[in-house]
Amino acid sequence: MTLSLKIAYLSLVIGVIAGFFSLIRVGAVVIALAMGVIILAGRKNAPHRGMIATYLPLVIAISLFAMAIALPRGL
């Protein structure tokens, strides 16, 4: 496991904990970025993965990031 994956998994846990403590926007942004790093690292390690197995999680991560940006300031 590379250093970037370890940092991504750690930030994923931090994002979940931030969301648990009512920092929804920060948690969603951190989770989305960590998911993106994990997906892209997996694509680099297995270049012949299918399109759906690669791009669907990436679209979900981008959607989560956009939702976090669109949340009202109070959350």
DADAZI-V534146 format. One record per backbone hydrogen bond with DSSP energy under -1.0 kcal/mol. CO is the residue of the C=O (numbers start at 0). NH is the residue of the N-H. E is the energy in kcal/mol with one decimal. If there is no record, write none. Layout:
BEGIN
CO;NH;E
CO;NH;E
END
This chain:
BEGIN
1;5;-2.0
2;6;-2.5
3;7;-2.2
4;8;-2.7
5;9;-2.2
6;10;-2.6
7;11;-2.0
8;12;-1.9
9;13;-2.3
10;14;-2.4
11;15;-2.0
12;16;-2.4
13;17;-2.6
14;18;-2.2
15;19;-2.0
16;20;-1.7
17;22;-2.7
18;21;-1.3
22;26;-2.8
23;27;-2.7
24;28;-2.2
25;29;-2.5
26;30;-2.5
27;31;-2.4
28;32;-2.4
29;33;-2.4
30;34;-2.6
31;35;-2.1
32;36;-2.1
33;37;-2.4
34;38;-2.7
35;39;-2.5
36;40;-2.3
37;41;-2.0
38;42;-2.0
39;43;-1.7
40;44;-1.8
41;45;-1.8
45;48;-1.5
49;53;-1.0
50;54;-3.4
51;55;-1.5
54;58;-2.5
55;59;-2.2
56;60;-2.2
57;61;-2.3
58;62;-2.5
59;63;-2.3
60;64;-2.1
61;65;-2.5
62;66;-2.5
63;67;-2.1
64;68;-2.0
65;69;-1.8
71;74;-1.4
74;24;-1.0
END
